[in-house]
Amino acid sequence: MLDRIRASIPALPPAEQRVAKLVLLDARSFASMPVGELAERAHVSKPTVVRFCRSVGYDGLADFKLKLAGVVNEGVPFVHRAVDEDDKPSDIIVKVIDNAVAAMLKYRNDATGHSFERAMEALTATAVARGRVEFYGVGNSGIVAQDAQHKFFRLGVNTVAMSDGHIQIMSATMLKPGDCAVVISNSGRSKDLIDVAEIALRKGATLIIITASASPLAQLAQSNNQILLAANHPEDYDRYSPMVSRMLHLMIIDILTTGVALRLGQEMRPALQEIKRNLRTRRYAQPE
């Protein structure tokens, strides 16, 4: 919601722009102030405040403030940032889904195709040369790494996923130029993953980092001209379980898998077809 307001500012009349800037300056206070005080602080009339709310797509001030309160709400710590303690199941469904959809749409608008192109090219080159693609993650990110390994090995790529810090270090030490190390992290601050990324760099492997853009891991990738696929999200990793971040990371893996599969060409598709055919025999209930 705040991103949409920020993007709409150039198209608004000057008076409504002042209201928009007041929202962005202190959204929490805006959601609780009466219209008279809002108008006074923005140096506009009361009708202008209402017109602004309608200009950015809401029914009026009451509807705008209700939606804004949901945006600035801190949620239930250690559970989910978008829900309240007294939410009914129907509220939880809407809030959790809306939160995820908003994060994905924001990522779609912010993602840089150039970084994805570099990552796809590096992974494809490694696959063609029969090099190693290794996925590293710990905790929840370790599960995402396993999903990535599952998708890439179906393409005939020599790949593994590791979440144990000691094994990660041993495996990264055996990397060579032409190999790829894909490091996945929600916070980008895990010492184990920073260590393994530094080892991969020293061994000459291509480093692909999936993490938040302001993190130490992201800075490591950028300062060494490696590939950063930034996955920024609104979750505070010290307060909430990874939910939106996990979905973003899984989506990034899906994008990479699809791009690499297309670059490998039609030669590998008969193998995928055979995998599907063989898996079909493992199903007890066959379609009629």
Steps between C-alpha positions, in 0.01 A plus 500: 500500500776746594694411186191570289454839669865586446476408131182705452641830634611647161149456359321670791409870525740700722261514796441122491875446470537669839251253647688209344828620647337528841392136474849387405659711774301335783248242381421379851397847621306570179286191563388630840466880447166674441449659159531854637845439641610322182386796291679743729828307495493466119393864455196399296122500541306207644342416160851480352591225748194303390573563129854370550365175647275456197777594257715210624217250465301495826136574574580789733692594811346231720581223251850640447576519873367148557731358233790713620459376857540145368821597322669663801379237747793302644292184518562226754874471580658163415179394320415725201540871432160542332263344754346607830447296815121494461483426126244243385607225256346696211710805598816291522441354153458843342789667685757225446416467130486877442834542676663237278344630179606858576859390564514302175356784293750740655781258418377469141522878464839532670686198360781572256507283191873558455587317822276208409655482155850479650387229741329296227803526273738392776284204604450390139873521426574286806235246399632472143859460624385232747624711789349511848212718615479505878216652704574618854250604766444457873174462691203593286730601214645150510157368404490743206845373397364144496212613278750663264709184482189293429406725207847526347599135517195420283669709231802269510708751697769368736361661815476456876341692788657530844385654827765370741769764557794259517399312185440831321856610573648168387297500179572866419871429544477251212337747258685601183480783246192439289298362791210697656429555868146622571467638853146554633435701815207691648706741711827478309683504835565133573869451578495149353375627164735799492791264565398258226444786252851631567647152447311461171641834383855397585457178304392695191138381487222731382306626801122556480350655813125502576442727800402849620679778312646680807645190666867400541452214253362740240793737554740208459349418160496859378853586615637197314296553180298186565127449443246634749133408467364734766185378676383787716188449709322665795558221753726575796706181523551555877122513566323280246535153353608508133181488295502763228879473469479123451240544225715761326805272514301206360369723221854613415606136475204432268606792277858374484391141429272611218765725346768231512264236357426725203869567442588131509267453205273223380762226536427454869122491463476128407670423834244710685222324313644161595524606866132591495413172330693295754350693792153430369550129568556578869148632543253251637195671357532543124282746306233337290 
